[in-house]
Amino acid sequence: MAALDGLDPESAGSNRHRSVRQVAAASIGNVFESYDFLVYAFVADHIAVAFFGEQGSARGLMAAFAVFGVGLIARPFGAWFLGRLSDRHGRRVALIASLLGMAIGTVGIGLLPDYSSIGRAAPILLIALRCMQGFCAGGEWGTATAFVVESAPASRRGTFGSIGQAANYAAMLLAGAIVATLTSRLSPSEMGQWGWRLAFLFGALLIPVALWLRSRLEETQAFHDVRQDDPSRHALPLAATARTFGLTIVFTVSSYLLLGYFPTFASHYGGLSAGEALTSNSIAVVFAVLCTIGAGRLSDRFGRRAVLLAGCGGLVVASYPLFLLAVDAESIGRIIAIQLAFNLLVGTVSGPMAATLVELFPANLRTTYLSLGYTFCTVLLGGFSPLIVTALITYTGAPTAPALFLIAAAAASGWVAFTMRETAWAPLR
Protein backbone atom coordinates (compact mmCIF):
# COMPACT_ATOMS: atom_id res chain seq x y z
CA MET A 1 0.00 0.00 0.00
CA ALA A 2 1.31 3.41 -0.82
CA ALA A 3 2.32 5.76 1.92
CA LEU A 4 -0.22 8.26 3.11
CA ASP A 5 2.00 11.25 2.50
CA GLY A 6 0.88 13.47 -0.35
CA LEU A 7 -2.72 12.29 -0.40
CA ASP A 8 -5.63 14.65 0.06
CA PRO A 9 -7.22 14.50 3.54
CA GLU A 10 -10.20 12.44 2.38
CA SER A 11 -8.04 9.83 0.65
CA ALA A 12 -5.61 9.73 3.57
CA GLY A 13 -8.48 9.19 6.00
CA SER A 14 -9.93 6.41 3.86
CA ASN A 15 -6.56 4.66 3.61
CA ARG A 16 -5.98 5.05 7.33
CA HIS A 17 -9.37 3.47 8.09
CA ARG A 18 -8.60 0.61 5.71
CA SER A 19 -5.22 0.06 7.38
CA VAL A 20 -6.79 -0.13 10.84
CA ARG A 21 -9.35 -2.65 9.55
CA GLN A 22 -6.64 -4.78 7.92
CA VAL A 23 -4.53 -4.86 11.10
CA ALA A 24 -7.54 -5.67 13.29
CA ALA A 25 -8.67 -8.51 11.03
CA ALA A 26 -5.25 -10.13 11.02
CA SER A 27 -4.39 -9.53 14.69
CA ILE A 28 -7.63 -10.95 16.07
CA GLY A 29 -6.57 -14.32 14.70
CA ASN A 30 -3.28 -14.07 16.60
CA VAL A 31 -5.26 -13.36 19.76
CA PHE A 32 -7.49 -16.38 19.13
CA GLU A 33 -4.53 -18.68 18.37
CA SER A 34 -2.60 -17.73 21.51
CA TYR A 35 -5.74 -17.70 23.67
CA ASP A 36 -6.61 -21.28 22.76
CA PHE A 37 -3.02 -22.42 23.31
CA LEU A 38 -2.86 -20.85 26.77
CA VAL A 39 -6.32 -21.87 27.98
CA TYR A 40 -5.54 -25.52 27.31
CA ALA A 41 -2.39 -25.22 29.44
CA PHE A 42 -4.25 -23.39 32.23
CA VAL A 43 -7.03 -26.01 32.53
CA ALA A 44 -4.94 -29.10 31.75
CA ASP A 45 -5.63 -30.61 35.18
CA HIS A 46 -9.39 -30.55 34.50
CA ILE A 47 -8.88 -31.96 31.00
CA ALA A 48 -6.91 -34.84 32.54
CA VAL A 49 -9.90 -35.76 34.69
CA ALA A 50 -12.53 -35.24 31.98
CA PHE A 51 -10.86 -37.18 29.17
CA PHE A 52 -8.48 -39.59 30.86
CA GLY A 53 -10.39 -40.35 34.07
CA GLU A 54 -7.36 -39.61 36.23
CA GLN A 55 -8.44 -37.63 39.28
CA GLY A 56 -5.34 -35.94 40.70
CA SER A 57 -3.08 -38.36 38.85
CA ALA A 58 0.29 -37.40 37.42
CA ARG A 59 -0.34 -39.94 34.67
CA GLY A 60 -3.54 -38.18 33.65
CA LEU A 61 -1.83 -34.78 33.62
CA MET A 62 0.99 -36.22 31.53
CA ALA A 63 -1.58 -37.56 29.07
CA ALA A 64 -3.26 -34.15 28.85
CA PHE A 65 0.06 -32.45 28.14
CA ALA A 66 0.96 -35.17 25.63
CA VAL A 67 -2.17 -34.18 23.69
CA PHE A 68 -1.00 -30.57 24.05
CA GLY A 69 2.27 -31.64 22.43
CA VAL A 70 0.47 -33.39 19.58
CA GLY A 71 -1.08 -30.04 18.69
CA LEU A 72 2.39 -28.50 18.52
CA ILE A 73 3.68 -31.29 16.27
CA ALA A 74 0.82 -30.64 13.83
CA ARG A 75 1.86 -27.00 13.38
CA PRO A 76 4.64 -27.41 10.78
CA PHE A 77 2.26 -29.40 8.55
CA GLY A 78 -0.26 -26.56 8.76
CA ALA A 79 2.49 -24.03 8.09
CA TRP A 80 3.34 -25.82 4.84
CA PHE A 81 -0.25 -26.40 3.66
CA LEU A 82 -1.74 -23.02 4.57
CA GLY A 83 1.43 -21.22 3.53
CA ARG A 84 1.15 -22.69 0.04
CA LEU A 85 -2.55 -21.84 -0.01
CA SER A 86 -1.72 -18.24 0.88
CA ASP A 87 1.06 -17.93 -1.70
CA ARG A 88 -0.98 -19.49 -4.50
CA HIS A 89 -4.54 -18.33 -3.80
CA GLY A 90 -4.20 -15.29 -1.56
CA ARG A 91 -3.73 -14.24 2.05
CA ARG A 92 -7.46 -13.68 2.57
CA VAL A 93 -8.40 -17.28 1.68
CA ALA A 94 -5.76 -18.72 4.00
CA LEU A 95 -6.71 -16.37 6.85
CA ILE A 96 -10.35 -17.46 6.68
CA ALA A 97 -9.40 -21.15 6.43
CA SER A 98 -7.06 -21.02 9.43
CA LEU A 99 -9.63 -19.19 11.55
CA LEU A 100 -12.40 -21.67 10.72
CA GLY A 101 -10.17 -24.63 11.55
CA MET A 102 -9.09 -23.16 14.89
CA ALA A 103 -12.69 -22.29 15.68
CA ILE A 104 -13.92 -25.83 15.05
CA GLY A 105 -11.20 -27.20 17.30
CA THR A 106 -11.85 -24.77 20.14
CA VAL A 107 -15.64 -25.09 20.15
CA GLY A 108 -15.32 -28.85 19.72
CA ILE A 109 -13.19 -29.20 22.85
CA GLY A 110 -15.61 -27.01 24.80
CA LEU A 111 -18.54 -29.26 23.84
CA LEU A 112 -16.83 -32.68 23.66
CA PRO A 113 -18.41 -35.39 25.87
CA ASP A 114 -16.06 -36.69 28.54
CA TYR A 115 -14.63 -40.14 29.21
CA SER A 116 -17.50 -41.15 31.48
CA SER A 117 -19.97 -40.50 28.65
CA ILE A 118 -18.33 -41.99 25.55
CA GLY A 119 -15.32 -43.90 26.90
CA ARG A 120 -12.17 -44.14 24.82
CA ALA A 121 -13.71 -42.13 22.02
CA ALA A 122 -13.30 -39.02 24.22
CA PRO A 123 -9.47 -38.88 24.25
CA ILE A 124 -9.35 -39.93 20.58
CA LEU A 125 -11.64 -37.06 19.58
CA LEU A 126 -9.68 -34.69 21.83
CA ILE A 127 -6.48 -35.62 19.98
CA ALA A 128 -8.21 -35.06 16.63
CA LEU A 129 -9.44 -31.62 17.68
CA ARG A 130 -6.04 -30.62 19.03
CA CYS A 131 -4.44 -31.74 15.76
CA MET A 132 -6.90 -29.57 13.84
CA GLN A 133 -6.16 -26.59 16.07
CA GLY A 134 -2.42 -27.07 15.79
CA PHE A 135 -2.55 -27.60 12.03
CA CYS A 136 -4.48 -24.38 11.45
CA ALA A 137 -2.50 -22.40 14.03
CA GLY A 138 0.67 -23.40 12.18
CA GLY A 139 -0.41 -21.36 9.18
CA GLU A 140 -2.09 -18.52 11.07
CA TRP A 141 0.91 -16.54 12.29
CA GLY A 142 2.82 -16.49 9.02
CA THR A 143 -0.20 -15.62 6.91
CA ALA A 144 -1.45 -12.92 9.28
CA THR A 145 2.02 -11.43 9.65
CA ALA A 146 2.64 -11.35 5.90
CA PHE A 147 -0.77 -9.79 5.35
CA VAL A 148 -0.28 -7.02 7.92
CA VAL A 149 3.21 -6.06 6.78
CA GLU A 150 2.26 -6.17 3.09
CA SER A 151 -0.74 -3.93 3.85
CA ALA A 152 1.31 -1.34 5.72
CA PRO A 153 2.68 1.92 4.33
CA ALA A 154 6.33 1.35 3.42
CA SER A 155 7.51 3.68 6.19
CA ARG A 156 5.44 1.95 8.91
CA ARG A 157 5.92 -1.76 8.32
CA GLY A 158 7.64 -2.19 11.69
CA THR A 159 4.81 -0.45 13.54
CA PHE A 160 2.07 -2.44 11.83
CA GLY A 161 3.90 -5.74 12.30
CA SER A 162 4.47 -5.04 16.00
CA ILE A 163 0.71 -4.84 16.63
CA GLY A 164 0.28 -8.46 15.61
CA GLN A 165 3.14 -9.41 17.92
CA ALA A 166 1.58 -7.46 20.78
CA ALA A 167 -1.71 -9.28 20.17
CA ASN A 168 -0.05 -12.51 21.31
CA TYR A 169 0.74 -10.91 24.66
CA ALA A 170 -2.77 -9.45 24.93
CA ALA A 171 -4.13 -12.98 24.52
CA MET A 172 -2.10 -14.01 27.56
CA LEU A 173 -3.89 -11.38 29.63
CA LEU A 174 -7.30 -12.41 28.27
CA ALA A 175 -6.78 -16.13 28.87
CA GLY A 176 -5.40 -15.58 32.36
CA ALA A 177 -8.22 -13.21 33.32
CA ILE A 178 -10.98 -15.55 32.12
CA VAL A 179 -9.55 -18.66 33.78
CA ALA A 180 -8.86 -16.73 37.01
CA THR A 181 -12.41 -15.33 37.03
CA LEU A 182 -13.96 -18.76 36.49
CA THR A 183 -11.77 -20.29 39.18
CA SER A 184 -12.70 -17.60 41.71
CA ARG A 185 -16.43 -17.65 40.93
CA LEU A 186 -17.00 -21.41 40.73
CA SER A 187 -16.45 -24.15 43.26
CA PRO A 188 -13.69 -26.70 42.51
CA SER A 189 -16.41 -29.23 41.69
CA GLU A 190 -18.19 -26.89 39.27
CA MET A 191 -14.90 -25.91 37.64
CA GLY A 192 -13.97 -29.55 37.14
CA GLN A 193 -17.36 -30.62 35.82
CA TRP A 194 -18.17 -27.84 33.38
CA GLY A 195 -16.48 -24.54 34.28
CA TRP A 196 -13.29 -25.26 32.33
CA ARG A 197 -15.38 -25.68 29.18
CA LEU A 198 -16.57 -22.08 29.47
CA ALA A 199 -13.00 -20.87 29.02
CA PHE A 200 -12.94 -22.43 25.53
CA LEU A 201 -16.46 -21.26 24.69
CA PHE A 202 -15.74 -17.68 25.81
CA GLY A 203 -12.90 -17.67 23.31
CA ALA A 204 -15.36 -18.72 20.64
CA LEU A 205 -17.13 -15.37 21.09
CA LEU A 206 -14.30 -13.85 19.05
CA ILE A 207 -15.11 -16.03 16.05
CA PRO A 208 -18.09 -14.12 14.54
CA VAL A 209 -16.24 -10.80 14.80
CA ALA A 210 -13.07 -12.28 13.33
CA LEU A 211 -14.93 -13.94 10.45
CA TRP A 212 -16.79 -10.73 9.66
CA LEU A 213 -13.57 -8.74 9.60
CA ARG A 214 -11.69 -11.28 7.51
CA SER A 215 -14.52 -11.76 5.02
CA ARG A 216 -14.28 -8.04 4.19
CA LEU A 217 -10.53 -8.00 3.63
CA GLU A 218 -9.00 -6.79 0.40
CA GLU A 219 -6.11 -8.82 -0.97
CA THR A 220 -2.69 -7.21 -0.61
CA GLN A 221 -1.06 -5.51 -3.57
CA ALA A 222 2.05 -7.63 -3.07
CA PHE A 223 0.03 -10.77 -3.79
CA HIS A 224 -1.73 -9.20 -6.79
CA ASP A 225 1.64 -8.31 -8.27
CA VAL A 226 2.88 -11.90 -8.25
CA ARG A 227 -0.27 -14.02 -8.51
CA GLN A 228 0.50 -14.91 -12.13
CA ASP A 229 4.06 -15.88 -11.23
CA ASP A 230 5.02 -19.56 -10.95
CA PRO A 231 6.81 -20.17 -7.63
CA SER A 232 8.55 -23.24 -9.09
CA ARG A 233 10.62 -20.95 -11.31
CA HIS A 234 12.32 -19.38 -8.29
CA ALA A 235 15.06 -20.75 -6.06
CA LEU A 236 13.83 -21.87 -2.67
CA PRO A 237 14.59 -19.22 -0.01
CA LEU A 238 16.41 -21.65 2.26
CA ALA A 239 18.89 -19.09 3.60
CA ALA A 240 16.04 -16.72 4.53
CA THR A 241 14.19 -19.62 6.19
CA ALA A 242 17.29 -20.43 8.25
CA ARG A 243 17.57 -16.76 9.25
CA THR A 244 13.91 -16.80 10.25
CA PHE A 245 14.57 -19.78 12.51
CA GLY A 246 17.64 -18.05 13.98
CA LEU A 247 15.92 -14.73 14.63
CA THR A 248 12.86 -16.42 16.11
CA ILE A 249 14.98 -18.16 18.76
CA VAL A 250 15.22 -15.12 21.03
CA PHE A 251 11.56 -14.19 20.56
CA THR A 252 10.38 -17.72 21.37
CA VAL A 253 12.66 -18.38 24.32
CA SER A 254 12.24 -14.94 25.91
CA SER A 255 8.45 -15.04 25.55
CA TYR A 256 8.05 -18.55 26.97
CA LEU A 257 10.63 -18.04 29.70
CA LEU A 258 9.90 -14.50 30.86
CA LEU A 259 6.12 -14.41 30.38
CA GLY A 260 5.16 -18.07 30.68
CA TYR A 261 7.65 -19.60 33.12
CA PHE A 262 8.58 -16.60 35.26
CA PRO A 263 5.48 -16.68 37.54
CA THR A 264 6.47 -20.23 38.50
CA PHE A 265 10.04 -19.08 39.10
CA ALA A 266 8.88 -16.14 41.23
CA SER A 267 6.69 -18.33 43.43
CA HIS A 268 9.20 -21.20 43.77
CA TYR A 269 12.44 -19.23 44.12
CA GLY A 270 11.48 -15.58 44.60
CA GLY A 271 9.45 -15.98 47.77
CA LEU A 272 6.15 -14.74 46.29
CA SER A 273 2.75 -16.33 46.68
CA ALA A 274 1.12 -17.69 43.53
CA GLY A 275 -1.30 -14.75 43.51
CA GLU A 276 1.50 -12.18 43.83
CA ALA A 277 3.47 -13.88 41.05
CA LEU A 278 0.48 -13.76 38.70
CA THR A 279 -0.20 -10.11 39.57
CA SER A 280 3.40 -9.20 38.80
CA ASN A 281 3.26 -11.13 35.54
CA SER A 282 0.06 -9.39 34.44
CA ILE A 283 1.71 -6.00 34.93
CA ALA A 284 4.73 -7.24 32.98
CA VAL A 285 2.56 -8.46 30.09
CA VAL A 286 0.89 -5.05 29.75
CA PHE A 287 4.33 -3.45 29.70
CA ALA A 288 5.48 -5.97 27.07
CA VAL A 289 2.57 -4.95 24.81
CA LEU A 290 3.57 -1.28 25.03
CA CYS A 291 7.28 -1.97 24.55
CA THR A 292 6.62 -4.22 21.56
CA ILE A 293 4.69 -1.52 19.70
CA GLY A 294 7.24 1.11 20.71
CA ALA A 295 10.12 -1.03 19.42
CA GLY A 296 8.28 -1.60 16.16
CA ARG A 297 8.03 2.15 15.68
CA LEU A 298 11.70 2.63 16.54
CA SER A 299 12.66 0.04 13.93
CA ASP A 300 10.93 2.11 11.26
CA ARG A 301 13.14 5.04 12.20
CA PHE A 302 16.47 3.43 13.10
CA GLY A 303 16.31 0.12 11.24
CA ARG A 304 15.52 -3.46 12.19
CA ARG A 305 19.10 -4.53 12.90
CA ALA A 306 19.82 -1.75 15.38
CA VAL A 307 16.72 -2.45 17.48
CA LEU A 308 17.16 -6.23 17.37
CA LEU A 309 20.82 -5.96 18.35
CA ALA A 310 19.93 -3.65 21.24
CA GLY A 311 17.38 -6.15 22.56
CA CYS A 312 19.60 -9.20 22.10
CA GLY A 313 22.61 -7.43 23.60
CA GLY A 314 20.56 -6.29 26.57
CA LEU A 315 19.38 -9.85 27.26
CA VAL A 316 22.94 -11.20 27.04
CA VAL A 317 24.19 -8.61 29.55
CA ALA A 318 21.23 -8.36 31.93
CA SER A 319 19.72 -11.86 32.13
CA TYR A 320 22.00 -13.37 34.77
CA PRO A 321 22.05 -10.32 37.10
CA LEU A 322 18.25 -10.02 36.91
CA PHE A 323 17.67 -13.70 37.67
CA LEU A 324 20.16 -13.41 40.54
CA LEU A 325 18.23 -10.47 41.99
CA ALA A 326 14.97 -12.40 41.66
CA VAL A 327 16.15 -15.33 43.78
CA ASP A 328 14.85 -14.89 47.34
CA ALA A 329 13.57 -11.42 46.45
CA GLU A 330 10.55 -11.89 48.78
CA SER A 331 9.19 -8.58 47.54
CA ILE A 332 6.54 -8.15 44.90
CA GLY A 333 7.89 -4.66 44.21
CA ARG A 334 11.34 -6.02 43.41
CA ILE A 335 9.92 -8.80 41.21
CA ILE A 336 7.77 -6.29 39.33
CA ALA A 337 10.83 -4.10 38.72
CA ILE A 338 12.80 -7.12 37.48
CA GLN A 339 10.00 -8.21 35.17
CA LEU A 340 9.60 -4.69 33.77
CA ALA A 341 13.32 -4.64 32.95
CA PHE A 342 13.10 -8.06 31.32
CA ASN A 343 10.01 -7.16 29.31
CA LEU A 344 11.51 -3.93 28.05
CA LEU A 345 14.03 -6.22 26.36
CA VAL A 346 11.39 -8.78 25.31
CA GLY A 347 9.45 -5.99 23.61
CA THR A 348 12.62 -4.71 21.97
CA VAL A 349 13.25 -8.02 20.20
CA SER A 350 9.56 -8.71 19.55
CA GLY A 351 8.61 -5.34 18.05
CA PRO A 352 10.71 -5.43 14.85
CA MET A 353 10.44 -9.21 14.43
CA ALA A 354 7.37 -9.45 12.19
CA ALA A 355 8.49 -6.84 9.67
CA THR A 356 12.05 -8.19 9.65
CA LEU A 357 10.97 -11.72 8.81
CA VAL A 358 8.47 -10.69 6.14
CA GLU A 359 11.08 -8.49 4.46
CA LEU A 360 13.43 -11.47 4.02
CA PHE A 361 11.22 -13.28 1.49
CA PRO A 362 9.86 -12.74 -2.03
CA ALA A 363 6.07 -12.39 -2.10
CA ASN A 364 5.36 -15.54 -4.12
CA LEU A 365 7.07 -17.81 -1.54
CA ARG A 366 6.77 -15.58 1.51
CA THR A 367 4.08 -17.16 3.63
CA THR A 368 5.17 -20.78 3.13
CA TYR A 369 8.79 -20.34 4.16
CA LEU A 370 8.15 -17.62 6.74
CA SER A 371 5.67 -19.96 8.44
CA LEU A 372 8.01 -22.96 8.29
CA GLY A 373 11.02 -21.15 9.77
CA TYR A 374 8.96 -19.57 12.53
CA THR A 375 6.90 -22.66 13.36
CA PHE A 376 9.80 -25.11 13.56
CA CYS A 377 11.53 -22.78 16.00
CA THR A 378 8.48 -22.31 18.22
CA VAL A 379 7.79 -26.06 18.29
CA LEU A 380 11.37 -27.15 19.00
CA LEU A 381 12.37 -24.40 21.45
CA GLY A 382 9.03 -23.11 22.71
CA GLY A 383 7.53 -26.54 23.25
CA PHE A 384 10.62 -27.83 25.04
CA SER A 385 11.49 -24.67 26.99
CA PRO A 386 9.94 -25.86 30.29
CA LEU A 387 11.83 -29.17 30.00
CA ILE A 388 15.12 -27.43 29.16
CA VAL A 389 14.79 -24.98 32.04
CA THR A 390 13.89 -27.72 34.54
CA ALA A 391 16.82 -29.85 33.36
CA LEU A 392 19.23 -26.93 33.72
CA ILE A 393 18.12 -26.22 37.29
CA THR A 394 18.28 -29.93 38.19
CA TYR A 395 21.71 -30.45 36.62
CA THR A 396 23.36 -27.31 37.99
CA GLY A 397 21.46 -27.03 41.26
CA ALA A 398 21.24 -23.27 40.63
CA PRO A 399 17.86 -21.51 40.27
CA THR A 400 19.57 -18.90 38.10
CA ALA A 401 20.38 -21.53 35.44
CA PRO A 402 17.49 -20.44 33.14
CA ALA A 403 19.51 -17.29 32.50
CA LEU A 404 22.06 -19.43 30.63
CA PHE A 405 19.37 -20.63 28.23
CA LEU A 406 18.17 -17.07 27.69
CA ILE A 407 21.70 -15.75 27.14
CA ALA A 408 22.43 -18.48 24.58
CA ALA A 409 19.19 -17.72 22.73
CA ALA A 410 19.88 -13.97 22.65
CA ALA A 411 23.46 -14.52 21.49
CA ALA A 412 22.34 -16.83 18.67
CA SER A 413 19.69 -14.43 17.38
CA GLY A 414 21.99 -11.46 17.88
CA TRP A 415 24.58 -13.08 15.63
CA VAL A 416 21.94 -13.64 12.93
CA ALA A 417 20.80 -10.00 13.21
CA PHE A 418 24.39 -8.77 13.03
CA THR A 419 25.15 -10.72 9.85
CA MET A 420 21.92 -9.94 7.96
CA ARG A 421 21.37 -7.01 5.62
CA GLU A 422 19.19 -4.09 6.70
CA THR A 423 15.69 -4.46 5.26
CA ALA A 424 13.73 -1.58 6.79
CA TRP A 425 14.00 0.86 3.90
CA ALA A 426 14.10 -1.57 0.98
CA PRO A 427 10.88 -2.20 -0.97
CA LEU A 428 9.19 -5.55 -0.39
CA ARG A 429 10.16 -8.09 -3.02
N, C-alpha and C positions, 0 to 999 in steps of 0.2 A: 504494500500500500504506500502510496506517495506520502511524503511528509506534509504536515498541515501548513507549513510556512508558505505564504504567498497566496493562499486561498482567500476568497471573500468570506466574511463572517458566517454567512448562511451555510456555505459549503464546508467550512471548517467545523461548524457545529454539528452538521450532519455526519461528517467523518468521525468526529470525536464520539458521538453517540454510537455509531457503528462499532468503533473500536472497543468501547466499554461492553457492548453486547457480545462481541466476539470473545473477549477475555472472560466474561462471566460464564458463557456457555462452555468454554473449555475447562475453566478452573473448577466448576461445580462437579465435574467428573472426577477430578483429582481429590476433592473433598470426599466424595462418595467412596472412591477406591480405598483411601486411607482409613476412613471411618469404619468400613466393613472389616478391614484387616485388624484394626485395633480392638473393635468390639469383640471379635472372636477371642482374642488373647485375654481380654478383661473378664470374660464369662466362661473361660475354658473349664473351670471346675464344675460349673453347672452342666455344661455340654457333656462332660465325662459321665455324670450321673444319668443324664437323659438318654444318651445314645450308647453307652457302654455298660450301664448298670453297675457302676463301681462307686458306691457311696464312700467318699473320703479316701479312696484308694489311689496310691501313687501309680498303679498300673493303668487305672482309668484315665488319670490326668495325662500320662504318657501317651495313651492312645489318642486322646483329644488333640494333643500337640503334634502327634504324628500326622493326623489329618490336616492340621494347620500347615505342616511341612509339605504335604502333597500339593496343596494349593500353590505353594511357592515353586515347586518343581514344574508345575504346569505353565508358569509364566513365560519362560523362553519360547515355548511353542506358540503361545498367543502373540508374543512379540513378533515372531516370524510371519504368522498368518495374517494378523491384522495390519502389520507393517506393510506387507505386500499389497493388501487390499487398499490401504491408504495411498500408496505410491502409484498404484495402477488405476484406481477408480475414484480417488478423492479423499481428502481428510474428513469431510462431512459424513460420508457413508461409514467410514471406520469408526468415527466418534459415536454415531448412533448405534452401531452394532456392538461396540464394547460396552456402552451404557446398558443396553438391553440385556446382554449376557450377565453383567454384574447384578443387575436388578433381579433377574430370575433367580440367581443363586442366593442373594440376600433374603428375598421374600420367601424363597423355598425353605431355607434354614429356619426362618421364624415360624413357619407353619408346619414343619415336618413332624409327623407323629414320632413318639419316642420308642425306646426299646421295649417297654412294657406293652405297647400297643401293637407293634408290627414285627417285633423280634429282630432277627439279624438283618432284615431289610433296612432298618433304621440307620445303622452305621454305613451300610453300602450306599444308600441314597445320600447320606451326609458327605461321603467321599466324592460322589458324583457332583454334588452341588459345589463343593469346595474346588474341585477341578475346573468347573465352569467359571467360577469367580476368578480363580487364578489365571486361567487362560485369557479371559477378557481383560483382566487388570494388566496382564503383560503387554498388551497393545495400547492400553489407555494412556499411560504417561507419555510415551514417545509421540503418539498421534496428537494429543492435546498440546504438548510442548511445541511441536513443529507448527501446528496451526496458529498458536498464539504469536510465536516469533515471526512467522511469515506474514501475519496480519498487521504487525506493528509498523509504525513509521520507522524508517531506517535509523533515525537518530535516537529511538527509544526502545530498541529491541531488548536491551538489558532490563529496563524497567518493566516492560510487559511480561517478559519471561519470569521475572522474579515473583510476580503475583501468583502464577501457578505454583511455584515452589512454596510460597507462603501459605497457599491453600492446604498443603499437606500438614503444616503445623496447626492450622486452624481446625482441621479435622481431629487432631489429637485433643484439643480443648473440648470440642463437641462430644466426642466419644466418651471422654472422661467425665464430663458433666452429666451426661445422660445416665451412664452406668452408676455414678455416685448418687444421683437423685433417686434412681430406682432402688438402690441398695438401702438408702436411708428411709425411704417411704414404705417399703415392703418388708414383711417379716422374712427371715431366712427361708422358711417353708414356701412362702409365696414366690420369693425370688427364684428358688430352685424349681418350682413346679411350672411357672409360666412367666415370671417377671423378666427373666433373661431374654425371652423371645421378643419382648417389647423393644429391647434395645435394637434388634435387627429391624423390626417393623417401623420404628421411629425413623431410622435411616431411609426407609423406603419412601418416606414423605418427600424426599428430595427428588424422586424419580420423575413425577409429572412436570415439575418445573424444569428439570434438566432436559427432558425430552422436548418440551416446548421450545426452550432456548436453542437446542441443537437442530431441531427441525427447521428453524428459520435462518440458519447460518448460510452465508454466502461462501463459496469455495475461494480459497486463496489464489491470488494472482500467480504466485510461484508455481502452483500446481497447473493452472491453466497454461502457463508458458511451456510446460514440458509434457503435457498429457499425451501429445502425439509422438513423443520420443520413446524409443525402445530401450528399456534399461539394460537389456542383454548386450547392447553395443558398447557399454561403458565398463571400464575396469571396476572390480569390486573395491569399495572403499575400506579395505582391511586395516590400513594404517589409522584412518580416522576412527574406526570401530575400536581399535586397541587404545587409542587416546581417550575415547569415551569411557572405556572401562577404567583406565588409569585415573582420569579426573573424577570419576564417580566414587572412587574409593574413599576419599576424605568426606564427601557429602554423606555417603551411606554410613560409614563408621561413626562419624561425629553425631549424626542424627540419632542413630540407634543407641549409642553409648551415653550421650549427654542429655537426651530427651526421653529415651525409653528406659535405660538402665539406671540412670542417676538417682531416681527416687529410691530404688532398692538399696543403692550404695549409701545414700544419706541416712536411711533408717537402720541399716546394718552396721555401718562403720562411722557415721557422723553423729550418732547420738540423738537423732530426731525420731519422733513418733511417726507412724505411717501417715497420719493426717497432716502433720507439719511438712513431711517430705513431699506430699502431693500438692500442698499449697504452694510451696516453694517452686515446684516444677511448673505449676500453672502460670505463675508470674514469669518464669523463664521462657515458657512457650510464647506468651504474648510478646515478650521482648524479642524473641527470635523472629516472629512475624515482621515486626517493625524493622529490625536490622536487615532482614533478607531483602525487603523492598528498597531500603536505603542503599544497600550494597549494589543492587541491580541498577539503581540510578547512577551511582558513582562509576560503575563500569561503562556506562554510556559516555561519561565525560573523560575518564582517565584510562579506559581500556580494560579488557577482560583480564589480561595477564597480570597487570599491576594489582588489581583487587584480589584475584585468586592467590597470588604470591603473598600478599599481606596476610590473608586469612590463614594460609597453610603455615607461613613462617610464625605467626602468632601462636598457633596450636603446638608447633614443635617446641617453642620456647616456654610457653606458659602451662602446658598440660601437667607436667609433673609437679611444679610448685602448687598449682591449684588443687590437685588431688591430695597433696600432702597437707594443705591447709584444711581440707574438708574432713580428714580423718580426726575423729574425736572432737569435732567442732562444737557439738552440743549447744549450738545457737542457730536458730532459724535465720536470724539476721545475717550471720556469717555465710551460711549455706546459700541464701538468696544472692548475696554479693558475689559469691564464687560462681553460681549458675549464670548470673548476668554477664560476668566476664567471659565465661565459656560461650554463651550464646551470642555475644557480640561477634565472636570468631566463627561460630556456626553460621550465622547470618551472612558473614563476609564471604565464606566459600559457597554458600547456597545461592545468594543473590545473582551472581553472574553466570551460574552453572547452566541454566536452560539455554540462554542465548549463545553461550560459548559452544555447547554441544551441537545445537542446530546449525551454527555457522560453519561447522567442520565438513558438512556433507552437501553433495549436489541434490537438488530438489527431487529428481526422479528416483533416487535410492535413499533419500533422507530418513524416512520414518522407519523403514525396515532395519537399517543398520544402527541408527540411533537407539531404537528400542532394544536391539540385541545386546549392544555394548552396555547399556544402562541396566537392563534386566539381569544379565548374567552376573554383574557386580553386586546388585542388591540381593540376589538369591544366595550367592556364595559367601559374601561377607556380611550382609545384613542378617540373613537367616541363621548364620553360625556365630554371630557376634556374642550372644549370651554364653554359648559354649566356650568360645575362645577366652572371654573375660574370666569365666569361672575357672577354667584350666590354668590361666596365668596366676590367679590368686592362690589356687591350690598348690601349684608347683613352686612358686616363689615364697609363699607364706606372707606376702606383703599386700595389704589392701590397696596400695597405690599402683599395683601392677597394671591395671587397665590403662594407665597413662602411657605405658610402653606401646600398647596396641594403637592408641590414638596418635602418638608421635610417629610411629612407622607409617600409618595411613597418610598423615599430613605430609610427611617427607616424600612418599611415593607420588602423591598427586602434585605436590609442589615441583618435583622434578619434571613431570609431564607438562605443567603450566610453563615452566621456565624454558623448555625446549620447543614449545609450539609457537607458531606464528601468531601475531595479533590479528584478530578477526573483527574487532568492533566496528571499524570504519569501512570495511570492504563490503561490496554488495553481496547479497545472498546469491549463491550459484544456482 
